[in-house]
Amino acid sequence: MTTQDFTIIVLVDQSPKEVFDAITNVRGWWSEGVKGGTAKLDDEFTYSYHDVHRCRMKLIEVVQDKKMVWLVLDNYFNFTSDKSEWIGTKVIFEITEQSNQTELKFTHEGLVPEYECYGACVNGWTQYIERSLFNLITTGKGLPNSDTAAYTVHEVAARFSELAREEKWFEIQDEFFENDVKSIEPENSPWFQNAEGKAAVRRKGEDFVKRIEVVHRAYTTEPVVGGNHFAVGREVDITVKDLGRIQYNQIMLYEVKNGKIISEQFFY
């Protein structure tokens, strides 16, 4: 009999004890904002990231250096219509020795493809287990999120929206753009050219901003997330040197990989 529960397996050179200790350090690999106990039987803790995701976990099984099980007591996603998803499911960490290595098997029991959140949750857990927890085990430093650090596509979109509302576009580039990011404009755009690479994309934006004489209106919609992409609408009414007053509406599409924006594409 096969199971549809989501599972990840990673192998490391560290000892079972080192793996177990890293798992219990939830603030070191999932979120710096975790509140509550995360190591002992019957401990409860809460996780939250802005208005994107909140949950409450209880440790219902703890076997030193071998196994840990969390029960999801409560959960909220702002991007699903069914608010009961995750509630009653179990997050399981199993540790075994394999030759000269240690195997960590992560299973979210009850997280199945029928869930509305499945794609986003798979992307999120993959990021946090294969990259953040793996890094914490092997290097001593994980990649947890925080109020100013985001790693899943929903978290990146939420942080992006927060900065966009304040018109902090260069801060968005500094925080999220990958070094080889691509910036793609519509064919025959009268204002911009395509650019590739973080420095080139930055120059493209800076050169245009220098020419803006008056901002009459600038508004960005809330993001819509799908798969590894999110999109926002942008309305702009500005006066630009040598071009006069420009008004345009556009869709801005962003692709996220490993917590970084690897491409932006504009439709107007």
C-alpha positions in Angstrom: 0.0 0.0 0.0 1.4 3.4 -1.0 0.9 6.6 0.9 0.4 10.1 -0.5 1.7 11.8 2.6 4.5 14.2 1.7 8.0 12.9 2.5 11.5 14.2 2.2 14.7 12.2 2.9 18.1 13.8 3.4 21.5 12.2 4.3 24.1 14.0 6.3 27.5 13.1 7.8 26.6 14.4 11.3 25.6 12.1 14.1 21.9 11.3 15.0 22.3 13.5 18.1 23.4 16.4 16.0 20.5 15.9 13.7 18.0 15.6 16.6 19.4 18.8 18.3 19.0 20.7 15.0 15.4 19.6 14.6 14.6 20.8 18.1 16.1 24.2 17.3 13.0 25.2 15.3 13.9 28.9 15.6 17.2 28.1 13.9 15.6 26.6 10.7 11.9 27.4 10.4 11.2 30.8 11.9 13.0 33.1 14.3 9.5 34.1 15.5 8.5 30.7 16.9 7.1 31.0 20.4 7.0 28.2 23.0 8.8 25.0 23.8 10.1 22.9 20.9 12.1 20.0 22.5 10.2 18.2 25.2 7.1 15.9 25.2 3.9 17.9 25.4 5.6 21.2 24.6 3.5 23.5 22.4 4.7 26.2 20.1 3.2 28.7 17.6 4.5 29.7 14.2 3.4 32.7 12.2 4.5 34.7 9.2 2.6 38.0 8.8 -0.9 37.2 7.6 0.3 34.4 5.4 0.5 31.4 7.8 -0.1 30.7 11.4 -0.2 27.4 13.2 0.1 25.8 16.7 2.0 22.5 17.2 2.2 20.1 20.1 5.0 17.6 20.6 3.2 14.2 21.0 6.2 11.9 20.6 9.9 12.5 21.5 12.5 9.7 21.3 15.9 11.1 21.9 18.1 11.1 18.8 15.5 8.9 16.9 12.1 10.5 16.4 9.9 13.5 17.0 6.3 14.0 16.1 4.3 17.3 16.1 0.5 17.3 16.1 -1.1 20.3 14.3 -3.6 21.7 16.8 -4.6 24.8 14.8 -3.7 26.3 11.5 -4.5 29.3 9.2 -3.5 30.1 5.6 -4.6 33.3 4.0 -4.6 31.7 0.6 -6.9 28.7 1.1 -10.7 28.7 1.3 -10.7 25.6 3.5 -9.4 26.8 6.8 -9.3 23.3 8.3 -6.3 22.1 6.2 -3.3 20.9 8.3 -5.4 20.7 11.5 -5.1 17.2 12.9 -2.2 16.2 10.7 1.2 15.2 12.0 4.7 16.4 11.2 7.2 13.5 11.7 11.0 13.5 11.9 12.6 10.0 11.9 16.4 9.6 12.3 18.3 6.4 11.4 21.9 5.5 10.9 22.8 4.5 7.4 26.4 3.1 7.1 28.6 6.1 7.9 25.8 8.7 7.5 22.6 9.7 9.2 19.3 9.6 7.4 16.5 12.1 8.3 13.1 11.2 7.0 10.6 14.0 7.1 6.9 13.2 6.7 3.9 15.5 6.9 1.3 12.8 7.5 -2.0 14.0 6.1 -0.6 16.6 3.7 -1.9 15.0 0.5 -2.4 16.3 -3.1 -6.1 16.9 -2.6 -5.2 19.8 -0.2 -5.7 23.3 -1.6 -2.4 24.3 0.0 -0.5 21.2 -1.3 1.7 22.9 -3.9 2.6 25.8 -1.7 3.2 23.5 1.3 5.4 21.2 -0.7 7.5 24.1 -1.9 7.7 25.5 1.6 8.7 22.3 3.4 11.2 21.5 0.7 12.8 24.8 1.2 12.9 24.5 5.0 14.0 20.9 5.2 16.3 20.5 2.2 18.0 23.9 2.6 17.4 25.5 5.9 17.4 22.4 8.3 20.1 20.7 6.2 22.3 23.8 6.5 21.7 24.0 10.2 22.8 20.4 10.6 25.8 20.6 8.3 27.1 24.1 8.9 25.5 25.2 12.2 23.5 28.0 10.4 20.0 27.6 9.0 17.8 29.9 6.9 14.8 30.6 9.1 12.4 33.3 8.1 11.8 36.5 10.2 9.9 39.7 9.9 12.4 40.9 7.2 13.5 37.5 5.7 11.2 35.4 3.6 11.9 32.1 1.7 8.7 30.5 0.3 6.9 32.1 -2.6 4.0 33.2 -0.4 6.4 34.7 2.2 8.4 36.5 -0.6 5.1 37.8 -2.1 3.9 39.1 1.3 7.3 40.8 2.0 7.4 42.2 -1.5 3.9 43.7 -1.1 4.9 45.3 2.2 7.9 47.0 0.6 5.9 47.9 -2.6 3.3 49.7 -0.6 6.2 52.0 0.7 7.6 52.3 -2.9 10.8 50.7 -1.8 11.7 49.1 -5.1 15.4 49.1 -4.8 15.1 47.5 -1.3 13.1 44.7 -3.0 16.0 44.2 -5.4 18.5 44.2 -2.6 16.6 41.7 -0.6 15.2 39.3 -3.1 16.8 39.5 -6.6 19.1 36.7 -7.5 22.5 37.7 -9.0 21.5 36.4 -12.5 17.9 37.8 -12.4 16.2 38.6 -15.7 14.1 41.6 -16.3 11.8 41.2 -19.4 9.9 44.0 -21.0 7.1 43.7 -23.7 8.4 43.6 -27.3 8.9 47.0 -28.7 8.5 48.7 -25.3 8.8 52.5 -25.8 10.4 53.0 -22.4 12.5 50.1 -21.3 14.9 47.4 -22.6 15.4 43.9 -21.2 18.2 43.4 -18.7 20.0 40.5 -17.2 22.0 40.3 -14.0 21.3 42.1 -10.7 23.7 45.1 -11.4 22.2 45.6 -14.9 18.6 45.5 -13.6 19.6 47.9 -10.9 21.1 50.4 -13.4 18.0 50.1 -15.6 15.8 51.2 -12.7 18.1 53.9 -11.4 18.5 55.4 -14.9 14.7 55.7 -15.3 14.1 57.0 -11.8 16.6 59.8 -12.4 14.4 61.0 -15.2 11.1 61.1 -13.2 10.2 64.7 -12.5 6.8 64.2 -10.9 4.9 61.2 -9.5 1.2 62.0 -9.8 0.0 58.5 -8.8 1.6 55.1 -8.2 -0.3 52.1 -6.8 0.5 48.4 -6.5 -2.2 45.7 -5.9 -1.9 42.9 -3.5 0.0 39.8 -5.0 -1.7 36.8 -6.5 0.4 33.6 -6.0 0.4 30.5 -8.2 3.1 27.8 -8.1 6.5 29.4 -8.0 5.2 32.7 -9.4 3.3 35.7 -8.0 1.9 38.7 -9.9 0.9 42.2 -8.9 -0.9 45.0 -10.8 0.8 48.4 -11.0 -0.8 51.7 -12.0 1.6 54.6 -12.7 1.0 58.2 -13.6 4.3 60.2 -13.9 6.0 63.0 -15.7 9.3 62.0 -17.2 12.1 64.2 -18.6 11.9 64.2 -22.5 8.8 62.0 -22.5 6.3 64.2 -20.7 3.4 62.7 -18.8 3.0 58.9 -18.9 0.1 56.9 -17.7 0.1 53.1 -17.9 -1.2 50.0 -16.2 0.8 46.8 -16.1 1.0 43.3 -14.7 4.3 42.5 -13.1 5.1 38.7 -12.9 7.8 37.4 -10.6 9.3 33.9 -10.5 10.7 32.7 -7.1 13.3 30.0 -6.6 14.9 29.1 -3.2 13.6 32.4 -1.7 15.0 34.6 -4.5 13.4 36.3 -7.4 15.0 34.9 -10.6 12.9 36.8 -13.1 10.5 39.7 -13.5 8.3 40.2 -16.5 6.1 43.2 -17.4 2.9 43.3 -19.4 1.6 46.7 -20.5 
